[in-house]
Amino acid sequence: MDSRPPLIPAYRTLPEYVRHWAETTPDRRAFTFVDHPAARSRGVHRTLTWQGLDRRVRALADRLTGRAEPGSRVALLCPQGTDYVTAFLAALSAGMVAVPLYPPGLAGHADRLTGVLADARPEVVVTSGHVLAEVEAFCGPSRVSVIAADPVSGASAGTAPPAVPDAGATAYLQYTSGSTRAPAGVEITHANVVANARQALTAYGADRHPVTCVGWLPLYHDMGLVLSVAAPVVGGHLSVLMDPAAFLHEPARWLRLLAAHPRAVSAAPNFAYEYCATAVTDAQKADLRLDGVAALVNGSEPVRPGTADRFHAAFAAQGLAADVHCPSYGLAEATVFVSASAPGEPLRRFALDRDALAAGKALPARPDDADAVLLTGCGAPVDQQVRIVDPVSRTALSEGEVGEIWVRGPNVGRGYWNNEPQSRRVFGAELAGVPGGWLRTGDLGTLLEGELTVTGRLKDLIVVDGRNHYPQDVEGTAQDAHPAVRRDRLAAFGVPGVRRGEGERVVLVAEHARTSRLDDIDVPALARAVRAAVSARHGLRLADVVLVAPGAVPRTSSGKVSRALTRTRYLEGAFAARSAG
């Protein structure tokens, strides 16, 4: 691995860091994209040095300034790879506002892409040459200018130093994944993203030791963009990228990259660790050595303790340390990172009384209590303030009380693009007795022994007969009730009662496991098992259990299950024919 770069300087924009590393360590590797062009491919590596990256960024920034004015939006419709990194940094260098998106070929997300482009109103679209025709056809006869990033020669970059962007100006619009609401563009400033990159580097120990950031998360996703682009740029670390589809096709590819780079730091949602634990074969494990992995970030909702245990058990023989799993919490409105468990520390687990939690109190239960709710601590914030707040009275709550998570720090975005009323409500919240604006996350949590512990989302909360039920808790019970239920691919939600005066009813839509054929599953028996388990553990009657094919439960652009969209489709009758009753 490359030796550690010089001490990280204190700049406030990513383009300044790119130029710094290009001047001080020009021949060091900056970004490597590992392509998998064939099913059995072990990977084709394409690398940019810091000097090569700087030249490409400058050349593309020069082209952008000829197409649009500073402050204009530049939509990034590039596939995963170094073109994406170049386009993002070039937009920032040109003083424009990047809009990280994806090519129109991403299955199931064309409508969202159309909606985001209509909202952002970009002047320029940047893509890659091999999908240029597809992007031009998608954009149609609009006034937007479409250019390809890859034909830009680094030799065409000007010699004069480019202007330094204003640190307080908007650097990019991070569109939320839309798991609980319609996507909205968060305005992230140059100072926000640099602050958050430094916070993440500190949290995962990458400010003290040389690391390689290894990632397959899409770069249009907040965690993918910060951990695979912003943090490596700030820290001068090598970033190794692969395509999400390559991971999904063969998860061992991700593990091989982790093994190939000492002190690798990577991030993935909970389902990815579950997927690796079950899908990677003994033959694929044979040549893996994972004892050099520094940190594995689990940043999804929910982070399940059992998944971390299964993942470690699956790869302990390959040298994977038990203390590299880092449950974390973040959201796009805070750039991404808020809190994290530090690598090198054991996973913090909390067994809580289920009835007390439903009433808003996190009271301990016996760890061996089958009815206990098992939650994972997500560590402490770095250079941020976090409070647990009563969302009605807006007063801070004590440790062990459940409320809305509020955040304040230099990484919190300035608001939503073109939505001032919502910006004031979410980003300008006033905490009783504490001056200054706070970010209302919409997430529920509590503080336990100094650890932020996330319990669910305010908008997802299911309320039946005055009792609160967390959907991810119900989903966890359901997926353990029958082996044909696909893990982390199910959604529980409330729907209105059929008759007047009837309260909220609870519905579960679940995919069946890929290892099972629907025709071979006794669906009524599965529904009975799921209903019995949910009734016994939660005192909750499921009004409907729907079993669907793999891939049928809607997901956000970041891969998480979208309960809101699943609920909408259920109410529209999209799953009626497959209901288990």
C-alpha positions as CSV (number, residue, x, y, z in Angstrom):
1,M,0.0,0.0,0.0
2,D,1.2,3.6,-0.6
3,S,2.9,5.2,2.3
4,R,1.1,7.7,4.4
5,P,0.7,11.2,2.7
6,P,1.9,14.3,4.5
7,L,-0.2,15.8,7.3
8,I,-3.7,16.7,6.2
9,P,-3.9,20.4,5.6
10,A,-6.8,22.6,6.6
11,Y,-8.7,23.5,3.4
12,R,-12.4,24.2,3.1
13,T,-13.2,22.8,-0.4
14,L,-12.5,19.5,-2.1
15,P,-10.9,21.1,-5.2
16,E,-8.2,22.7,-2.9
17,Y,-7.4,19.2,-1.6
18,V,-7.1,17.7,-5.1
19,R,-4.6,20.4,-6.1
20,H,-2.7,19.9,-2.8
21,W,-2.2,16.2,-3.3
22,A,-1.4,16.7,-7.0
23,E,1.3,19.1,-6.1
24,T,2.8,17.3,-3.1
25,T,2.2,13.6,-4.1
26,P,1.6,13.7,-7.9
27,D,2.4,10.0,-8.6
28,R,0.4,8.5,-5.7
29,R,-2.6,6.5,-6.6
30,A,-5.8,8.5,-6.0
31,F,-8.8,6.4,-7.5
32,T,-8.9,2.9,-8.9
33,F,-12.1,1.6,-10.5
34,V,-12.2,-2.2,-10.7
35,D,-14.4,-3.2,-13.7
36,H,-15.9,-6.7,-14.0
37,P,-16.7,-7.0,-17.7
38,A,-17.6,-10.7,-17.6
39,A,-19.3,-13.0,-15.2
40,R,-16.1,-14.8,-14.1
41,S,-13.9,-11.7,-14.3
42,R,-11.6,-11.1,-11.3
43,G,-11.5,-7.4,-12.1
44,V,-9.8,-5.0,-14.5
45,H,-8.1,-2.1,-12.7
46,R,-8.1,1.4,-14.0
47,T,-6.2,4.0,-11.9
48,L,-5.8,7.7,-11.7
49,T,-2.9,9.3,-9.8
50,W,-3.5,12.6,-8.0
51,Q,-1.8,14.5,-10.8
52,G,-3.8,12.7,-13.5
53,L,-7.0,13.3,-11.6
54,D,-6.2,17.0,-11.2
55,R,-5.5,17.4,-14.9
56,R,-8.7,15.7,-15.8
57,V,-10.7,17.8,-13.3
58,R,-9.3,21.0,-14.6
59,A,-9.9,20.1,-18.2
60,L,-13.5,19.2,-17.6
61,A,-14.0,22.3,-15.4
62,D,-12.8,24.4,-18.3
63,R,-15.4,22.8,-20.6
64,L,-18.2,23.3,-18.1
65,T,-17.4,27.0,-17.7
66,G,-18.0,27.4,-21.4
67,R,-21.5,25.8,-21.1
68,A,-23.0,27.4,-18.0
69,E,-22.5,30.2,-15.4
70,P,-21.2,29.7,-11.9
71,G,-24.0,28.5,-9.6
72,S,-25.7,26.5,-12.4
73,R,-26.6,22.9,-11.7
74,V,-24.7,20.1,-13.3
75,A,-26.4,16.7,-13.3
76,L,-24.1,13.7,-13.1
77,L,-25.5,10.8,-15.1
78,C,-22.3,8.8,-15.2
79,P,-22.0,5.1,-14.5
80,Q,-19.9,4.2,-11.4
81,G,-16.2,4.8,-12.1
82,T,-13.5,7.5,-12.4
83,D,-15.6,9.5,-14.8
84,Y,-18.1,10.0,-12.0
85,V,-15.4,11.2,-9.6
86,T,-13.9,13.5,-12.3
87,A,-17.3,15.0,-13.2
88,F,-18.2,15.6,-9.5
89,L,-15.0,17.4,-8.7
90,A,-15.0,19.3,-12.0
91,A,-18.4,20.8,-11.3
92,L,-17.2,21.9,-7.9
93,S,-14.0,23.4,-9.3
94,A,-16.1,25.3,-11.9
95,G,-18.1,26.9,-9.1
96,M,-21.2,25.0,-10.2
97,V,-23.6,22.9,-8.2
98,A,-23.3,19.2,-8.8
99,V,-26.4,16.9,-8.8
100,P,-25.2,13.3,-8.2
101,L,-27.5,11.0,-10.1
102,Y,-27.2,7.9,-12.3
103,P,-27.7,6.9,-16.0
104,P,-31.3,6.3,-17.1
105,G,-30.7,2.6,-17.5
106,L,-30.9,1.9,-13.7
107,A,-33.8,-0.5,-13.4
108,G,-36.9,0.8,-11.6
109,H,-35.7,4.4,-11.1
110,A,-36.5,6.2,-14.4
111,D,-39.5,8.0,-12.8
112,R,-37.4,9.2,-9.9
113,L,-34.6,10.4,-12.3
114,T,-37.2,12.4,-14.3
115,G,-38.6,14.0,-11.2
116,V,-35.2,15.0,-9.8
117,L,-34.1,16.5,-13.1
118,A,-37.3,18.5,-13.3
119,D,-36.7,19.7,-9.8
120,A,-33.0,20.5,-10.1
121,R,-33.3,22.1,-13.6
122,P,-29.7,21.5,-14.6
123,E,-28.0,23.5,-17.3
124,V,-25.5,20.8,-18.1
125,V,-25.6,17.0,-17.9
126,V,-22.3,15.1,-17.7
127,T,-22.1,11.4,-18.5
128,S,-19.7,8.8,-20.0
129,G,-19.1,8.3,-23.7
130,H,-20.4,4.7,-23.8
131,V,-23.8,5.8,-22.5
132,L,-23.9,9.3,-24.2
133,A,-26.5,8.3,-26.8
134,E,-28.7,6.8,-24.1
135,V,-28.5,9.9,-21.9
136,E,-29.1,12.2,-24.9
137,A,-32.2,10.2,-25.8
138,F,-33.5,10.4,-22.2
139,C,-33.0,14.1,-22.0
140,G,-34.8,14.6,-25.3
141,P,-34.9,17.9,-27.2
142,S,-34.5,20.0,-24.1
143,R,-32.2,23.0,-23.7
144,V,-29.8,21.1,-21.4
145,S,-26.3,20.6,-22.7
146,V,-25.0,17.0,-22.6
147,I,-21.3,16.3,-22.5
148,A,-19.2,13.2,-22.0
149,A,-16.5,13.3,-19.3
150,D,-14.2,10.5,-20.6
151,P,-12.9,12.1,-23.9
152,V,-11.6,15.1,-22.0
153,S,-7.8,15.1,-22.1
154,G,-5.8,16.1,-19.1
155,A,-3.4,17.8,-21.4
156,S,-6.0,20.4,-22.3
157,A,-6.1,21.7,-18.7
158,G,-5.1,25.3,-18.4
159,T,-1.9,26.3,-16.6
160,A,-3.4,29.1,-14.6
161,P,-4.6,28.1,-11.1
162,P,-8.4,27.9,-11.1
163,A,-10.5,30.0,-8.7
164,V,-11.2,28.6,-5.3
165,P,-14.9,28.1,-4.7
166,D,-16.6,30.0,-1.8
167,A,-16.7,27.5,1.1
168,G,-20.1,28.8,2.1
169,A,-21.6,28.3,-1.4
170,T,-23.6,25.2,-2.3
171,A,-21.4,22.5,-3.7
172,Y,-24.0,19.9,-4.6
173,L,-27.6,18.8,-4.2
174,Q,-27.9,15.5,-2.4
175,Y,-31.3,14.1,-3.2
176,T,-32.7,12.0,-0.4
177,S,-33.3,8.4,-1.2
178,G,-37.1,8.7,-0.7
179,S,-37.6,5.8,1.8
180,T,-40.2,7.8,3.7
181,R,-41.1,10.7,1.5
182,A,-40.7,12.2,-2.0
183,P,-37.1,12.9,-2.8
184,A,-35.8,16.3,-1.9
185,G,-32.5,18.0,-2.8
186,V,-30.4,18.9,0.3
187,E,-28.1,21.8,-0.3
188,I,-24.6,20.7,0.8
189,T,-22.0,23.5,1.0
190,H,-18.3,23.1,0.3
191,A,-17.6,23.6,4.0
192,N,-20.3,21.0,4.9
193,V,-18.8,18.2,2.9
194,V,-15.2,18.9,4.0
195,A,-16.3,19.0,7.6
196,N,-18.2,15.7,7.3
197,A,-15.3,14.0,5.5
198,R,-13.0,15.0,8.4
199,Q,-15.6,13.8,10.9
200,A,-15.8,10.4,9.2
201,L,-12.0,10.1,8.9
202,T,-11.7,10.7,12.7
203,A,-14.5,8.3,13.5
204,Y,-13.0,5.4,11.6
205,G,-9.4,6.0,12.6
206,A,-8.4,7.1,9.1
207,D,-6.9,10.4,10.4
208,R,-4.3,8.5,12.4
209,H,-3.3,5.6,10.1
210,P,-3.0,5.0,6.3
211,V,-6.2,3.3,4.9
212,T,-7.7,2.4,1.6
213,C,-11.4,3.3,1.1
214,V,-13.0,0.3,-0.6
215,G,-16.5,0.8,-1.8
216,W,-19.3,-0.5,-4.0
217,L,-22.0,1.9,-2.7
218,P,-23.3,4.0,-5.6
219,L,-21.7,7.5,-5.8
220,Y,-25.0,9.2,-6.1
221,H,-25.8,7.9,-2.5
222,D,-24.7,10.1,0.4
223,M,-22.5,7.5,2.1
224,G,-20.9,6.4,-1.2
225,L,-20.1,9.9,-2.2
226,V,-18.6,10.9,1.2
227,L,-16.7,7.7,2.1
228,S,-15.5,6.9,-1.5
229,V,-14.8,10.4,-2.8
230,A,-14.9,13.2,-0.2
231,A,-13.0,11.5,2.6
232,P,-10.2,10.1,0.4
233,V,-9.8,13.5,-1.2
234,V,-9.5,15.2,2.1
235,G,-7.3,12.5,3.6
236,G,-5.2,11.8,0.6
237,H,-6.1,8.1,0.7
238,L,-6.5,5.7,-2.1
239,S,-10.1,5.0,-3.0
240,V,-10.9,1.7,-4.7
241,L,-14.4,1.5,-6.4
242,M,-16.5,-1.2,-7.9
243,D,-20.0,-1.2,-9.4
244,P,-22.9,-2.1,-7.2
245,A,-24.2,-4.5,-9.8
246,A,-20.8,-6.3,-9.7
247,F,-21.2,-6.8,-5.9
248,L,-24.8,-8.0,-6.2
249,H,-23.8,-10.5,-8.9
250,E,-20.9,-11.9,-6.9
251,P,-20.4,-10.5,-3.3
252,A,-17.1,-12.2,-3.0
253,R,-15.6,-9.5,-5.3
254,W,-16.1,-7.0,-2.5
255,L,-14.4,-9.2,0.0
256,R,-11.5,-9.9,-2.4
257,L,-10.9,-6.1,-2.7
258,L,-11.0,-5.8,1.1
259,A,-8.4,-8.6,1.4
260,A,-6.1,-7.0,-1.3
261,H,-5.8,-3.7,0.5
262,P,-4.3,-3.6,4.1
263,R,-6.3,-1.4,6.5
264,A,-9.3,-1.3,4.2
265,V,-12.3,0.8,5.3
266,S,-15.6,0.1,3.7
267,A,-19.4,0.7,4.2
268,A,-22.5,-1.2,3.3
269,P,-26.1,-1.5,4.5
270,N,-27.2,-4.3,6.8
271,F,-28.5,-6.5,4.0
272,A,-25.1,-6.6,2.3
273,Y,-23.5,-8.3,5.3
274,E,-26.4,-10.7,5.5
275,Y,-26.0,-11.4,1.8
276,C,-22.2,-12.1,2.1
277,A,-22.7,-14.4,5.1
278,T,-25.2,-16.6,3.1
279,A,-24.0,-16.3,-0.5
280,V,-20.2,-16.5,-0.4
281,T,-19.2,-20.1,-1.0
282,D,-16.5,-22.1,0.8
283,A,-14.5,-22.2,-2.5
284,Q,-14.6,-18.4,-2.7
285,K,-13.5,-18.1,1.0
286,A,-10.5,-20.4,0.4
287,D,-8.0,-17.7,-0.7
288,L,-9.4,-14.8,1.4
289,R,-7.4,-13.2,4.2
290,L,-9.5,-10.5,6.0
291,D,-7.2,-9.9,9.0
292,G,-6.1,-6.5,7.5
293,V,-9.6,-5.0,7.4
294,A,-9.7,-1.9,9.6
295,A,-13.4,-0.9,9.7
296,L,-16.7,-2.1,8.2
297,V,-19.4,0.5,8.5
298,N,-23.0,-0.6,8.8
299,G,-25.0,2.4,8.1
300,S,-28.5,1.3,7.3
301,E,-31.8,1.1,9.2
302,P,-32.0,-1.1,11.1
303,V,-28.5,-2.3,12.1
304,R,-29.2,-5.8,13.4
305,P,-26.8,-7.3,16.0
306,G,-27.5,-10.8,14.7
307,T,-26.3,-9.8,11.2
308,A,-22.9,-8.7,12.6
309,D,-22.7,-12.0,14.4
310,R,-23.5,-14.1,11.3
311,F,-21.1,-12.1,9.2
312,H,-18.2,-12.5,11.6
313,A,-19.0,-16.2,12.1
314,A,-18.9,-16.7,8.3
315,F,-15.5,-15.1,7.9
316,A,-13.7,-15.6,11.2
317,A,-11.6,-18.4,9.6
318,Q,-10.4,-15.9,7.1
319,G,-9.0,-13.8,9.9
320,L,-11.8,-11.2,10.2
321,A,-11.6,-9.5,13.6
322,A,-14.8,-9.3,15.6
323,D,-14.3,-5.7,16.5
324,V,-14.2,-4.1,13.0
325,H,-18.0,-3.9,12.6
326,C,-19.0,-0.2,13.1
327,P,-22.7,0.5,13.4
328,S,-23.3,4.1,12.3
329,Y,-26.0,6.6,12.0
330,G,-26.4,9.4,9.4
331,L,-28.7,11.1,6.9
332,A,-28.4,13.2,3.8
333,E,-29.5,16.4,5.7
334,A,-26.3,16.1,7.8
335,T,-24.2,15.4,4.6
336,V,-24.2,11.8,5.8
337,F,-22.2,11.0,8.9
338,V,-23.5,11.7,12.4
339,S,-22.3,9.0,14.8
340,A,-20.4,5.7,14.7
341,S,-19.0,3.0,16.9
342,A,-15.2,3.1,16.7
343,P,-13.3,0.2,15.2
344,G,-11.4,-1.9,17.7
345,E,-14.3,-1.8,20.2
346,P,-16.9,-4.6,20.8
347,L,-20.3,-4.2,19.4
348,R,-22.6,-2.5,21.9
349,R,-25.9,-4.4,22.3
350,F,-28.9,-3.4,24.3
351,A,-31.7,-5.7,25.4
352,L,-34.8,-3.6,26.1
353,D,-38.2,-4.2,27.5
354,R,-40.6,-4.3,24.6
355,D,-43.6,-2.9,26.4
356,A,-41.6,0.0,27.9
357,L,-40.1,0.8,24.5
358,A,-43.6,1.0,23.0
359,A,-44.4,3.6,25.7
360,G,-41.3,5.6,24.9
361,K,-38.9,4.3,27.6
362,A,-35.7,2.3,27.0
363,L,-35.7,0.0,30.0
364,P,-33.2,-2.9,30.2
365,A,-34.4,-6.5,29.9
366,R,-32.6,-9.8,30.4
367,P,-30.5,-10.5,27.3
368,D,-31.9,-14.1,27.3
369,D,-35.5,-12.8,27.3
370,A,-37.1,-14.0,24.1
371,D,-39.5,-11.0,24.1
372,A,-36.7,-8.4,24.5
373,V,-36.0,-5.9,21.7
374,L,-32.3,-6.2,20.7
375,L,-30.8,-2.9,19.5
376,T,-27.3,-1.9,18.5
377,G,-25.5,1.2,19.7
378,C,-24.3,3.6,17.0
379,G,-21.6,5.2,19.0
380,A,-21.1,8.9,19.7
381,P,-21.0,11.9,17.3
382,V,-17.7,13.5,16.3
383,D,-17.6,17.3,16.3
384,Q,-21.4,17.5,16.4
385,Q,-24.1,17.9,19.0
386,V,-26.9,15.3,19.2
387,R,-30.0,15.6,21.4
388,I,-33.0,13.4,22.0
389,V,-36.0,15.7,21.9
390,D,-39.8,15.4,22.6
391,P,-41.1,16.3,19.1
392,V,-44.2,18.1,20.5
393,S,-42.8,20.1,23.4
394,R,-39.3,20.4,21.8
395,T,-37.6,19.9,25.1
396,A,-34.5,17.7,25.5
397,L,-35.1,14.3,27.0
398,S,-33.0,12.4,29.5
399,E,-31.0,9.3,28.8
400,G,-33.2,6.3,28.3
401,E,-36.2,8.3,27.0
402,V,-37.1,7.8,23.4
403,G,-37.6,10.9,21.2
404,E,-36.7,12.5,17.9
405,I,-33.0,12.7,17.1
406,W,-31.8,16.4,16.6
407,V,-28.4,17.3,15.3
408,R,-26.3,20.5,15.1
409,G,-22.9,20.8,13.6
410,P,-20.7,22.2,10.7
411,N,-21.8,19.3,8.5
412,V,-25.6,20.1,8.6
413,G,-26.8,21.2,5.2
414,R,-28.2,24.7,4.6
415,G,-31.7,23.4,3.6
416,Y,-33.8,21.9,0.8
417,W,-33.5,23.2,-2.7
418,N,-36.5,25.3,-3.7
419,N,-38.4,24.6,-0.5
420,E,-38.0,27.3,2.1
421,P,-41.0,26.4,4.3
422,Q,-39.8,22.8,4.7
423,S,-36.2,24.0,5.2
424,R,-37.2,26.2,8.1
425,R,-39.2,23.4,9.7
426,V,-36.4,20.8,9.4
427,F,-33.2,22.8,9.5
428,G,-34.2,25.6,11.8
429,A,-35.8,23.9,14.7
430,E,-35.5,25.6,18.1
431,L,-34.7,23.5,21.1
432,A,-36.2,24.9,24.3
433,G,-33.6,26.7,26.3
434,V,-30.8,26.2,23.7
435,P,-30.2,28.9,21.2
436,G,-29.5,28.2,17.6
437,G,-31.1,26.2,14.8
438,W,-31.1,22.4,15.0
439,L,-31.8,19.7,12.3
440,R,-34.9,17.6,13.0
441,T,-33.9,14.2,11.6
442,G,-37.4,12.6,11.7
443,D,-35.7,9.5,13.3
444,L,-36.4,8.2,16.7
445,G,-33.8,7.1,19.2
446,T,-32.4,7.3,22.7
447,L,-29.1,7.7,24.5
448,L,-27.9,4.6,26.4
449,E,-24.6,4.6,28.2
450,G,-23.5,7.5,26.0
451,E,-24.3,5.6,22.8
452,L,-26.9,6.9,20.3
453,T,-29.3,4.1,19.7
454,V,-31.8,4.4,16.8
455,T,-35.2,2.9,17.4
456,G,-37.0,3.8,14.2
457,R,-38.5,6.5,12.0
458,L,-41.1,8.9,13.2
459,K,-43.1,8.6,9.9
460,D,-42.9,4.8,9.9
461,L,-44.2,4.4,13.4
462,I,-47.2,2.1,13.5
463,V,-49.7,3.1,16.2
464,V,-52.4,0.6,17.1
465,D,-54.7,1.0,20.1
466,G,-52.5,3.8,21.5
467,R,-49.3,1.6,21.4
468,N,-46.3,2.3,19.3
469,H,-44.8,-0.5,17.1
470,Y,-41.6,-0.1,15.2
471,P,-41.9,-1.6,11.7
472,Q,-38.3,-3.0,11.6
473,D,-39.1,-4.8,14.9
474,V,-42.1,-6.4,13.4
475,E,-40.2,-7.2,10.2
476,G,-37.4,-8.9,12.2
477,T,-39.9,-11.2,13.9
478,A,-41.6,-12.0,10.6
479,Q,-38.4,-12.9,8.8
480,D,-37.4,-15.3,11.7
481,A,-40.8,-17.0,11.6
482,H,-40.4,-18.9,8.4
483,P,-37.3,-19.8,6.3
484,A,-38.9,-18.9,3.0
485,V,-39.2,-15.2,4.0
486,R,-36.3,-13.3,2.5
487,R,-34.3,-11.4,5.1
488,D,-34.3,-7.6,5.0
489,R,-36.7,-7.6,2.0
490,L,-40.0,-7.0,3.7
491,A,-42.1,-4.0,4.8
492,A,-44.5,-3.6,7.7
493,F,-46.8,-0.6,7.6
494,G,-50.2,0.7,8.8
495,V,-53.2,1.3,6.6
496,P,-56.6,2.9,7.4
497,G,-59.3,0.7,8.8
498,V,-62.0,-0.6,6.4
499,R,-65.0,0.4,8.6
500,R,-65.7,3.8,10.2
501,G,-64.2,4.0,13.6
502,E,-61.8,1.2,13.0
503,G,-58.2,2.0,13.9
504,E,-55.1,1.5,11.8
505,R,-54.6,-2.0,10.5
506,V,-51.1,-3.6,10.0
507,V,-50.0,-5.2,6.7
508,L,-46.8,-7.1,5.9
509,V,-45.4,-7.4,2.4
510,A,-42.5,-9.8,2.1
511,E,-40.4,-11.3,-0.7
512,H,-39.8,-15.0,-0.6
513,A,-36.2,-16.3,-0.5
514,R,-34.4,-16.8,-3.9
515,T,-33.7,-20.4,-2.9
516,S,-37.5,-21.1,-2.9
517,R,-40.0,-21.2,-5.8
518,L,-43.3,-19.6,-5.0
519,D,-45.1,-22.7,-6.3
520,D,-43.3,-24.9,-3.8
521,I,-44.1,-22.7,-0.8
522,D,-47.2,-23.4,1.4
523,V,-48.2,-19.8,1.4
524,P,-51.1,-20.2,3.9
525,A,-48.8,-22.0,6.3
526,L,-46.2,-19.3,6.0
527,A,-48.8,-16.6,6.7
528,R,-50.0,-18.5,9.8
529,A,-46.4,-18.8,11.1
530,V,-45.7,-15.1,10.5
531,R,-49.0,-14.1,12.1
532,A,-48.5,-16.3,15.1
533,A,-45.0,-15.0,15.7
534,V,-46.0,-11.3,15.4
535,S,-49.0,-11.9,17.7
536,A,-47.0,-13.7,20.3
537,R,-44.1,-11.2,20.4
538,H,-45.9,-7.9,19.7
539,G,-49.5,-8.5,20.7
540,L,-50.3,-7.3,17.2
541,R,-52.7,-8.8,14.6
542,L,-51.6,-8.6,11.0
543,A,-54.6,-7.7,8.8
544,D,-52.8,-9.0,5.7
545,V,-49.7,-11.0,4.8
546,V,-48.5,-10.7,1.2
547,L,-45.8,-12.9,-0.3
548,V,-44.2,-11.6,-3.4
549,A,-41.4,-12.5,-5.8
550,P,-37.8,-11.5,-5.1
551,G,-37.3,-7.9,-6.2
552,A,-41.0,-7.0,-6.0
553,V,-40.7,-5.0,-2.7
554,P,-39.8,-1.4,-3.8
555,R,-36.5,-0.1,-2.7
556,T,-34.9,3.4,-2.6
557,S,-32.0,4.4,-4.9
558,S,-29.7,3.5,-2.1
559,G,-31.0,-0.1,-1.8
560,K,-33.1,0.2,1.3
561,V,-36.7,-1.0,1.4
562,S,-39.2,1.8,0.8
563,R,-42.1,1.3,3.2
564,A,-43.8,4.4,1.9
565,L,-43.8,3.2,-1.7
566,T,-44.7,-0.4,-0.7
567,R,-47.7,1.0,1.2
568,T,-48.8,3.1,-1.8
569,R,-48.6,0.1,-4.1
570,Y,-50.5,-2.1,-1.7
571,L,-53.3,0.4,-1.4
572,E,-53.4,0.7,-5.2
573,G,-54.0,-3.1,-5.3
574,A,-50.6,-4.0,-6.9
575,F,-50.1,-7.0,-4.6
576,A,-53.8,-8.1,-4.3
577,A,-53.3,-11.2,-6.5
578,R,-50.5,-12.5,-4.3
579,S,-52.0,-11.9,-0.9
580,A,-51.8,-14.7,1.6
581,G,-54.8,-13.3,3.3
